[in-house]
Amino acid sequence: MELKDILRVLRKRKWLLILIPLVAVLTSGVMSYFILEPVYQASATLMVGKTYAGPNGPLLQYTDILTANQLVKTYSQIAKSRTVAEQVIAVQNLPISPQQFSKMVSVQPVQDTQLIQIKVESADPRLAAAMANAAAGVFMEKVVSVMKVDNVNIVDPAVEPPFPVKPNKKLNMVISVIIGIMAAVGLVFLFEYLDQTIKSSEDINRYLEIPVLGTIPRISG
């Protein structure tokens, strides 16, 4: 099929190329703005390692930096533990199970640093911040009780997020337009493949490969 044939097929059913993307973007907009519940994310940042007072302020010992880098992954697993989840649920008096809590919370070490981020997602921005700070506090206590060291400090406590992270309304609508266009093009060529009727003299030349001797014009009235 040549380019002119492709353009001819698309022009013949251009209403599909307009209707389907339009329906897709309207559906996505309604879902994103009115149906899907907004989700907020709050994060607390902690640093693993001790500091020592120096003449120009706090100093970090090189050996402590090496040790802290090795402990970051271990501490991340402690922060994800069931006992930490249960204590946070008890402190915050949350009506959820540890499994539900684990789905709301993510703990990630920041690559090539001594930092750990505890992130909480919730439909309530205030609750997300409170849970992140509570998880950070319980985690620090757990490190002291398990590791017998007090070498974790909060760098940035969680604050109430002003905007939701989900759903990404604009991105959803852009994706829906792209998917709508792809679906419309696919349907156009499917209908063209299934349509075996002769509609013009050009179709006779194209499909039957015989000359057209004459045509009868359409008479209106």
BAKOLZA-663745 format. One record per residue: residue in three letters; chain; residue number from 1; x, y, z of N, C-alpha, C in turn. Coordinates in steps of 0.1 Angstrom, whole numbers, plus 5000, padded with zeros to 4 digits. Layout:
// residues N
<r 'ALA','A',NUM,<X,Y,Z>,<X,Y,Z>,<X,Y,Z>>
...
This chain:
// residues 221
<r 'MET','A',1,<5008,4988,5000>,<5000,5000,5000>,<5009,5012,5000>>
<r 'GLU','A',2,<5006,5021,4990>,<5014,5033,4989>,<5009,5044,4999>>
<r 'LEU','A',3,<5017,5055,5000>,<5013,5066,5009>,<5000,5072,5006>>
<r 'LYS','A',4,<4998,5074,4993>,<4985,5080,4989>,<4973,5071,4992>>
<r 'ASP','A',5,<4975,5058,4992>,<4964,5048,4996>,<4962,5049,5011>>
<r 'ILE','A',6,<4972,5050,5018>,<4971,5052,5033>,<4963,5065,5036>>
<r 'LEU','A',7,<4967,5076,5030>,<4960,5088,5032>,<4945,5088,5028>>
<r 'ARG','A',8,<4943,5081,5017>,<4929,5079,5012>,<4921,5072,5022>>
<r 'VAL','A',9,<4926,5061,5028>,<4919,5053,5038>,<4916,5061,5050>>
<r 'LEU','A',10,<4926,5069,5055>,<4924,5077,5067>,<4914,5088,5064>>
<r 'ARG','A',11,<4914,5094,5053>,<4905,5105,5050>,<4890,5099,5049>>
<r 'LYS','A',12,<4889,5087,5044>,<4876,5081,5042>,<4869,5079,5056>>
<r 'ARG','A',13,<4876,5076,5066>,<4870,5074,5079>,<4876,5084,5089>>
<r 'LYS','A',14,<4878,5096,5085>,<4884,5106,5094>,<4876,5109,5107>>
<r 'TRP','A',15,<4863,5106,5106>,<4854,5108,5118>,<4859,5099,5129>>
<r 'LEU','A',16,<4864,5087,5126>,<4869,5078,5137>,<4882,5084,5143>>
<r 'LEU','A',17,<4890,5091,5135>,<4902,5096,5140>,<4900,5108,5149>>
<r 'ILE','A',18,<4888,5114,5148>,<4884,5125,5156>,<4876,5120,5169>>
<r 'LEU','A',19,<4867,5111,5166>,<4858,5107,5177>,<4865,5099,5188>>
<r 'ILE','A',20,<4872,5089,5184>,<4878,5080,5194>,<4888,5087,5203>>
<r 'PRO','A',21,<4898,5095,5198>,<4907,5103,5207>,<4899,5112,5216>>
<r 'LEU','A',22,<4888,5118,5210>,<4880,5128,5218>,<4873,5121,5230>>
<r 'VAL','A',23,<4868,5109,5227>,<4861,5101,5237>,<4871,5097,5248>>
<r 'ALA','A',24,<4883,5093,5243>,<4894,5088,5252>,<4898,5099,5262>>
<r 'VAL','A',25,<4901,5111,5256>,<4906,5122,5265>,<4895,5127,5274>>
<r 'LEU','A',26,<4882,5127,5270>,<4871,5131,5279>,<4870,5120,5290>>
<r 'THR','A',27,<4871,5108,5287>,<4870,5097,5297>,<4881,5098,5307>>
<r 'SER','A',28,<4893,5101,5302>,<4905,5102,5311>,<4903,5114,5320>>
<r 'GLY','A',29,<4898,5125,5314>,<4896,5137,5322>,<4886,5135,5333>>
<r 'VAL','A',30,<4875,5129,5330>,<4865,5126,5340>,<4870,5117,5351>>
<r 'MET','A',31,<4878,5107,5347>,<4883,5097,5357>,<4894,5104,5366>>
<r 'SER','A',32,<4902,5112,5360>,<4913,5119,5367>,<4908,5130,5376>>
<r 'TYR','A',33,<4899,5138,5372>,<4894,5149,5380>,<4883,5146,5389>>
<r 'PHE','A',34,<4875,5136,5386>,<4862,5135,5394>,<4861,5121,5401>>
<r 'ILE','A',35,<4868,5111,5396>,<4866,5097,5401>,<4877,5092,5409>>
<r 'LEU','A',36,<4889,5093,5403>,<4901,5088,5410>,<4904,5096,5423>>
<r 'GLU','A',37,<4907,5090,5434>,<4910,5097,5446>,<4925,5102,5446>>
<r 'PRO','A',38,<4927,5115,5449>,<4940,5120,5449>,<4949,5114,5460>>
<r 'VAL','A',39,<4961,5111,5457>,<4971,5105,5467>,<4982,5115,5469>>
<r 'TYR','A',40,<4985,5117,5482>,<4996,5126,5486>,<5007,5118,5491>>
<r 'GLN','A',41,<5019,5124,5490>,<5032,5117,5494>,<5040,5126,5503>>
<r 'ALA','A',42,<5043,5121,5515>,<5052,5129,5524>,<5064,5120,5527>>
<r 'SER','A',43,<5076,5126,5528>,<5088,5119,5531>,<5096,5125,5542>>
<r 'ALA','A',44,<5102,5117,5550>,<5112,5121,5560>,<5126,5115,5556>>
<r 'THR','A',45,<5136,5124,5557>,<5149,5120,5554>,<5158,5118,5566>>
<r 'LEU','A',46,<5165,5107,5567>,<5173,5104,5579>,<5188,5102,5574>>
<r 'MET','A',47,<5197,5105,5583>,<5211,5102,5580>,<5217,5092,5589>>
<r 'VAL','A',48,<5224,5083,5584>,<5231,5072,5592>,<5245,5076,5594>>
<r 'GLY','A',49,<5249,5078,5607>,<5263,5081,5610>,<5264,5091,5621>>
<r 'LYS','A',50,<5275,5091,5629>,<5277,5100,5640>,<5285,5112,5635>>
<r 'THR','A',51,<5282,5123,5642>,<5290,5136,5639>,<5298,5139,5652>>
<r 'TYR','A',52,<5309,5146,5650>,<5318,5150,5661>,<5320,5165,5660>>
<r 'ALA','A',53,<5321,5171,5671>,<5323,5186,5672>,<5337,5189,5668>>
<r 'GLY','A',54,<5339,5198,5659>,<5352,5203,5655>,<5353,5218,5656>>
<r 'PRO','A',55,<5364,5224,5654>,<5366,5238,5656>,<5357,5247,5646>>
<r 'ASN','A',56,<5353,5241,5635>,<5345,5248,5625>,<5331,5242,5624>>
<r 'GLY','A',57,<5327,5234,5634>,<5314,5228,5633>,<5315,5213,5634>>
<r 'PRO','A',58,<5304,5206,5632>,<5304,5191,5632>,<5312,5185,5622>>
<r 'LEU','A',59,<5319,5174,5625>,<5328,5167,5616>,<5323,5152,5615>>
<r 'LEU','A',60,<5326,5146,5604>,<5323,5132,5602>,<5336,5125,5601>>
<r 'GLN','A',61,<5338,5114,5609>,<5350,5106,5608>,<5349,5097,5596>>
<r 'TYR','A',62,<5360,5095,5589>,<5360,5087,5577>,<5356,5072,5579>>
<r 'THR','A',63,<5360,5067,5590>,<5356,5053,5593>,<5341,5052,5596>>
<r 'ASP','A',64,<5336,5062,5602>,<5321,5062,5604>,<5314,5063,5591>>
<r 'ILE','A',65,<5319,5070,5582>,<5313,5071,5569>,<5312,5058,5562>>
<r 'LEU','A',66,<5323,5051,5562>,<5324,5037,5556>,<5314,5028,5563>>
<r 'THR','A',67,<5314,5028,5576>,<5305,5020,5584>,<5290,5023,5581>>
<r 'ALA','A',68,<5287,5036,5580>,<5274,5041,5577>,<5269,5036,5564>>
<r 'ASN','A',69,<5278,5037,5554>,<5274,5033,5540>,<5270,5018,5540>>
<r 'GLN','A',70,<5277,5010,5548>,<5274,4996,5549>,<5261,4993,5556>>
<r 'LEU','A',71,<5258,5002,5565>,<5246,5000,5574>,<5233,5005,5567>>
<r 'VAL','A',72,<5234,5014,5557>,<5222,5020,5552>,<5212,5010,5547>>
<r 'LYS','A',73,<5217,4999,5539>,<5208,4989,5534>,<5202,4981,5546>>
<r 'THR','A',74,<5210,4978,5556>,<5205,4970,5567>,<5194,4979,5574>>
<r 'TYR','A',75,<5197,4991,5576>,<5187,5000,5583>,<5174,5001,5575>>
<r 'SER','A',76,<5176,5001,5562>,<5164,5003,5553>,<5154,4991,5555>>
<r 'GLN','A',77,<5160,4979,5557>,<5152,4967,5560>,<5146,4967,5573>>
<r 'ILE','A',78,<5153,4973,5583>,<5147,4974,5597>,<5135,4984,5596>>
<r 'ALA','A',79,<5136,4995,5588>,<5125,5004,5587>,<5113,4998,5580>>
<r 'LYS','A',80,<5115,4988,5572>,<5104,4981,5565>,<5098,4970,5573>>
<r 'SER','A',81,<5104,4967,5585>,<5100,4955,5592>,<5086,4956,5598>>
<r 'ARG','A',82,<5080,4944,5601>,<5066,4943,5606>,<5065,4950,5620>>
<r 'THR','A',83,<5076,4948,5628>,<5075,4954,5642>,<5074,4969,5641>>
<r 'VAL','A',84,<5082,4975,5632>,<5081,4990,5630>,<5067,4994,5626>>
<r 'ALA','A',85,<5061,4986,5616>,<5048,4989,5612>,<5038,4988,5623>>
<r 'GLU','A',86,<5039,4978,5631>,<5029,4976,5642>,<5030,4987,5652>>
<r 'GLN','A',87,<5043,4992,5655>,<5044,5003,5665>,<5039,5016,5660>>
<r 'VAL','A',88,<5041,5019,5647>,<5036,5031,5641>,<5021,5031,5641>>
<r 'ILE','A',89,<5015,5019,5638>,<5000,5018,5638>,<4995,5021,5652>>
<r 'ALA','A',90,<5002,5015,5662>,<4998,5017,5676>,<4999,5032,5680>>
<r 'VAL','A',91,<5011,5038,5676>,<5013,5052,5680>,<5003,5062,5674>>
<r 'GLN','A',92,<5000,5059,5661>,<4991,5068,5654>,<4976,5063,5655>>
<r 'ASN','A',93,<4974,5052,5662>,<4960,5046,5663>,<4953,5045,5650>>
<r 'LEU','A',94,<4960,5038,5641>,<4955,5037,5627>,<4947,5025,5625>>
<r 'PRO','A',95,<4936,5026,5618>,<4927,5014,5616>,<4931,5006,5604>>
<r 'ILE','A',96,<4944,5002,5604>,<4949,4994,5592>,<4958,4983,5598>>
<r 'SER','A',97,<4960,4973,5589>,<4969,4962,5593>,<4983,4965,5589>>
<r 'PRO','A',98,<4993,4958,5594>,<5007,4960,5590>,<5009,4958,5575>>
<r 'GLN','A',99,<5001,4949,5569>,<5002,4947,5554>,<4998,4959,5547>>
<r 'GLN','A',100,<4987,4965,5551>,<4982,4977,5545>,<4992,4989,5547>>
<r 'PHE','A',101,<4998,4989,5559>,<5008,5000,5562>,<5020,4998,5552>>
<r 'SER','A',102,<5024,4986,5550>,<5036,4983,5542>,<5033,4988,5527>>
<r 'LYS','A',103,<5021,4987,5523>,<5017,4992,5509>,<5017,5007,5508>>
<r 'MET','A',104,<5015,5014,5519>,<5015,5028,5520>,<5029,5034,5521>>
<r 'VAL','A',105,<5038,5026,5527>,<5052,5031,5530>,<5062,5025,5521>>
<r 'SER','A',106,<5072,5033,5517>,<5084,5028,5510>,<5096,5034,5517>>
<r 'VAL','A',107,<5106,5026,5518>,<5119,5030,5524>,<5130,5028,5514>>
<r 'GLN','A',108,<5137,5039,5511>,<5147,5038,5500>,<5160,5045,5505>>
<r 'PRO','A',109,<5171,5038,5504>,<5184,5045,5506>,<5187,5054,5494>>
<r 'VAL','A',110,<5192,5066,5497>,<5196,5075,5486>,<5210,5070,5481>>
<r 'GLN','A',111,<5211,5067,5468>,<5223,5061,5463>,<5236,5070,5465>>
<r 'ASP','A',112,<5246,5063,5470>,<5260,5069,5472>,<5259,5079,5483>>
<r 'THR','A',113,<5250,5078,5493>,<5249,5087,5504>,<5247,5079,5517>>
<r 'GLN','A',114,<5246,5086,5528>,<5243,5080,5541>,<5228,5082,5544>>
<r 'LEU','A',115,<5220,5086,5534>,<5207,5090,5537>,<5197,5079,5534>>
<r 'ILE','A',116,<5186,5080,5542>,<5175,5070,5540>,<5162,5079,5539>>
<r 'GLN','A',117,<5153,5076,5529>,<5141,5083,5528>,<5129,5074,5532>>
<r 'ILE','A',118,<5121,5078,5540>,<5108,5071,5544>,<5097,5079,5538>>
<r 'LYS','A',119,<5090,5073,5528>,<5079,5079,5521>,<5066,5072,5524>>
<r 'VAL','A',120,<5056,5080,5526>,<5042,5075,5529>,<5032,5081,5519>>
<r 'GLU','A',121,<5024,5073,5513>,<5013,5078,5504>,<5000,5076,5511>>
<r 'SER','A',122,<4992,5086,5510>,<4978,5085,5517>,<4969,5095,5510>>
<r 'ALA','A',123,<4956,5093,5511>,<4946,5102,5505>,<4945,5115,5514>>
<r 'ASP','A',124,<4950,5114,5526>,<4950,5125,5536>,<4964,5131,5537>>
<r 'PRO','A',125,<4967,5143,5532>,<4981,5148,5533>,<4986,5149,5547>>
<r 'ARG','A',126,<4978,5153,5556>,<4982,5155,5570>,<4986,5141,5576>>
<r 'LEU','A',127,<4978,5131,5573>,<4981,5117,5578>,<4994,5112,5572>>
<r 'ALA','A',128,<4996,5115,5559>,<5008,5111,5553>,<5021,5116,5560>>
<r 'ALA','A',129,<5020,5129,5563>,<5032,5135,5570>,<5033,5129,5584>>
<r 'ALA','A',130,<5022,5128,5591>,<5023,5122,5605>,<5028,5108,5605>>
<r 'MET','A',131,<5024,5100,5595>,<5029,5086,5595>,<5043,5086,5591>>
<r 'ALA','A',132,<5048,5094,5582>,<5062,5094,5579>,<5071,5098,5591>>
<r 'ASN','A',133,<5067,5108,5598>,<5074,5112,5610>,<5074,5102,5621>>
<r 'ALA','A',134,<5062,5096,5623>,<5061,5085,5633>,<5070,5073,5629>>
<r 'ALA','A',135,<5070,5070,5616>,<5078,5058,5612>,<5093,5062,5614>>
<r 'ALA','A',136,<5097,5074,5611>,<5111,5078,5614>,<5114,5077,5628>>
<r 'GLY','A',137,<5105,5081,5637>,<5108,5081,5652>,<5109,5066,5657>>
<r 'VAL','A',138,<5099,5058,5653>,<5099,5044,5657>,<5112,5037,5651>>
<r 'PHE','A',139,<5115,5040,5639>,<5127,5034,5633>,<5140,5037,5641>>
<r 'MET','A',140,<5141,5050,5645>,<5153,5054,5653>,<5154,5046,5666>>
<r 'GLU','A',141,<5142,5045,5672>,<5142,5037,5685>,<5145,5022,5683>>
<r 'LYS','A',142,<5141,5017,5671>,<5143,5003,5668>,<5158,5001,5666>>
<r 'VAL','A',143,<5165,5010,5659>,<5179,5009,5657>,<5187,5008,5670>>
<r 'VAL','A',144,<5183,5017,5680>,<5189,5017,5693>,<5187,5004,5700>>
<r 'SER','A',145,<5175,4998,5699>,<5172,4986,5707>,<5179,4974,5700>>
<r 'VAL','A',146,<5180,4974,5687>,<5185,4962,5679>,<5200,4963,5678>>
<r 'MET','A',147,<5205,4974,5673>,<5219,4976,5670>,<5227,4981,5681>>
<r 'LYS','A',148,<5221,4985,5692>,<5228,4991,5704>,<5236,5003,5701>>
<r 'VAL','A',149,<5232,5010,5690>,<5239,5023,5687>,<5229,5034,5684>>
<r 'ASP','A',150,<5233,5046,5687>,<5224,5057,5684>,<5231,5066,5673>>
<r 'ASN','A',151,<5230,5061,5661>,<5237,5068,5650>,<5228,5072,5638>>
<r 'VAL','A',152,<5215,5074,5641>,<5206,5079,5631>,<5200,5092,5635>>
<r 'ASN','A',153,<5200,5102,5626>,<5194,5115,5629>,<5185,5119,5617>>
<r 'ILE','A',154,<5175,5126,5621>,<5165,5131,5611>,<5171,5144,5605>>
<r 'VAL','A',155,<5172,5144,5592>,<5177,5155,5584>,<5166,5164,5580>>
<r 'ASP','A',156,<5155,5159,5575>,<5143,5166,5571>,<5131,5159,5575>>
<r 'PRO','A',157,<5124,5164,5585>,<5111,5158,5589>,<5101,5160,5578>>
<r 'ALA','A',158,<5091,5151,5578>,<5081,5152,5567>,<5072,5164,5570>>
<r 'VAL','A',159,<5067,5170,5560>,<5058,5181,5561>,<5045,5178,5552>>
<r 'GLU','A',160,<5034,5184,5555>,<5022,5181,5548>,<5023,5185,5533>>
<r 'PRO','A',161,<5022,5176,5524>,<5024,5179,5510>,<5012,5188,5505>>
<r 'PRO','A',162,<5015,5198,5497>,<5004,5207,5492>,<4997,5202,5480>>
<r 'PHE','A',163,<5004,5193,5472>,<4997,5188,5460>,<4998,5173,5460>>
<r 'PRO','A',164,<4988,5166,5453>,<4989,5152,5452>,<4999,5147,5442>>
<r 'VAL','A',165,<5004,5135,5443>,<5013,5129,5434>,<5006,5120,5424>>
<r 'LYS','A',166,<4994,5116,5427>,<4986,5108,5419>,<4971,5113,5420>>
<r 'PRO','A',167,<4964,5112,5409>,<4968,5108,5395>,<4974,5120,5389>>
<r 'ASN','A',168,<4983,5117,5379>,<4989,5128,5371>,<4979,5131,5360>>
<r 'LYS','A',169,<4971,5141,5362>,<4960,5144,5353>,<4964,5147,5339>>
<r 'LYS','A',170,<4974,5156,5337>,<4978,5160,5324>,<4985,5148,5316>>
<r 'LEU','A',171,<4993,5141,5324>,<5000,5129,5317>,<4989,5119,5313>>
<r 'ASN','A',172,<4979,5116,5322>,<4969,5107,5318>,<4961,5111,5306>>
<r 'MET','A',173,<4959,5124,5304>,<4951,5128,5293>,<4960,5128,5280>>
<r 'VAL','A',174,<4972,5131,5281>,<4981,5129,5269>,<4982,5115,5265>>
<r 'ILE','A',175,<4984,5106,5275>,<4985,5092,5271>,<4972,5087,5265>>
<r 'SER','A',176,<4960,5092,5270>,<4947,5087,5265>,<4946,5092,5250>>
<r 'VAL','A',177,<4951,5104,5247>,<4950,5109,5233>,<4958,5100,5224>>
<r 'ILE','A',178,<4971,5097,5228>,<4979,5088,5220>,<4973,5074,5218>>
<r 'ILE','A',179,<4968,5068,5229>,<4961,5055,5228>,<4949,5056,5219>>
<r 'GLY','A',180,<4941,5067,5220>,<4930,5069,5212>,<4933,5070,5197>>
<r 'ILE','A',181,<4943,5077,5194>,<4948,5079,5180>,<4952,5065,5174>>
<r 'MET','A',182,<4960,5058,5182>,<4964,5044,5178>,<4953,5035,5176>>
<r 'ALA','A',183,<4943,5035,5185>,<4931,5027,5184>,<4923,5031,5171>>
<r 'ALA','A',184,<4922,5044,5169>,<4914,5049,5158>,<4920,5044,5145>>
<r 'VAL','A',185,<4933,5046,5144>,<4940,5042,5131>,<4939,5027,5129>>
<r 'GLY','A',186,<4940,5019,5140>,<4938,5005,5138>,<4924,5001,5134>>
<r 'LEU','A',187,<4914,5008,5139>,<4900,5005,5135>,<4898,5009,5121>>
<r 'VAL','A',188,<4903,5020,5117>,<4902,5025,5103>,<4906,5014,5093>>
<r 'PHE','A',189,<4918,5009,5095>,<4924,4999,5086>,<4917,4986,5087>>
<r 'LEU','A',190,<4912,4983,5099>,<4904,4970,5101>,<4891,4971,5093>>
<r 'PHE','A',191,<4884,4982,5094>,<4872,4984,5086>,<4874,4984,5071>>
<r 'GLU','A',192,<4886,4990,5067>,<4889,4990,5053>,<4892,4976,5048>>
<r 'TYR','A',193,<4898,4968,5056>,<4901,4954,5053>,<4888,4946,5051>>
<r 'LEU','A',194,<4879,4948,5060>,<4866,4941,5060>,<4857,4946,5050>>
<r 'ASP','A',195,<4858,4958,5045>,<4849,4964,5035>,<4853,4959,5021>>
<r 'GLN','A',196,<4845,4950,5016>,<4847,4945,5002>,<4838,4950,4992>>
<r 'THR','A',197,<4831,4961,4995>,<4821,4967,4985>,<4828,4976,4976>>
<r 'ILE','A',198,<4822,4977,4964>,<4828,4986,4953>,<4820,4999,4954>>
<r 'LYS','A',199,<4827,5010,4956>,<4820,5023,4958>,<4823,5033,4947>>
<r 'SER','A',200,<4833,5031,4939>,<4837,5040,4928>,<4844,5033,4917>>
<r 'SER','A',201,<4846,5041,4906>,<4853,5035,4894>,<4868,5032,4898>>
<r 'GLU','A',202,<4873,5040,4907>,<4887,5037,4911>,<4888,5024,4918>>
<r 'ASP','A',203,<4877,5020,4926>,<4877,5007,4933>,<4877,4996,4922>>
<r 'ILE','A',204,<4870,4998,4911>,<4869,4988,4901>,<4883,4985,4895>>
<r 'ASN','A',205,<4890,4996,4892>,<4903,4995,4886>,<4913,4989,4896>>
<r 'ARG','A',206,<4911,4992,4909>,<4921,4988,4919>,<4919,4973,4922>>
<r 'TYR','A',207,<4907,4969,4924>,<4904,4955,4929>,<4902,4945,4917>>
<r 'LEU','A',208,<4895,4949,4907>,<4891,4940,4896>,<4901,4941,4884>>
<r 'GLU','A',209,<4908,4952,4883>,<4918,4954,4873>,<4912,4952,4859>>
<r 'ILE','A',210,<4900,4958,4857>,<4893,4959,4844>,<4890,4973,4841>>
<r 'PRO','A',211,<4889,4977,4828>,<4886,4991,4825>,<4872,4994,4827>>
<r 'VAL','A',212,<4869,5007,4831>,<4855,5012,4833>,<4851,5017,4819>>
<r 'LEU','A',213,<4840,5012,4814>,<4834,5016,4801>,<4826,5029,4803>>
<r 'GLY','A',214,<4819,5030,4814>,<4811,5042,4816>,<4805,5042,4830>>
<r 'THR','A',215,<4800,5054,4834>,<4794,5056,4847>,<4781,5062,4845>>
<r 'ILE','A',216,<4772,5059,4855>,<4759,5066,4855>,<4759,5076,4866>>
<r 'PRO','A',217,<4757,5089,4863>,<4758,5099,4873>,<4746,5098,4883>>
<r 'ARG','A',218,<4748,5102,4895>,<4737,5103,4905>,<4728,5115,4902>>
<r 'ILE','A',219,<4715,5113,4900>,<4706,5123,4897>,<4698,5126,4909>>
<r 'SER','A',220,<4698,5138,4915>,<4691,5142,4926>,<4678,5149,4922>>
<r 'GLY','A',221,<4667,5148,4930>,<4655,5155,4927>,<4643,5146,4927>>
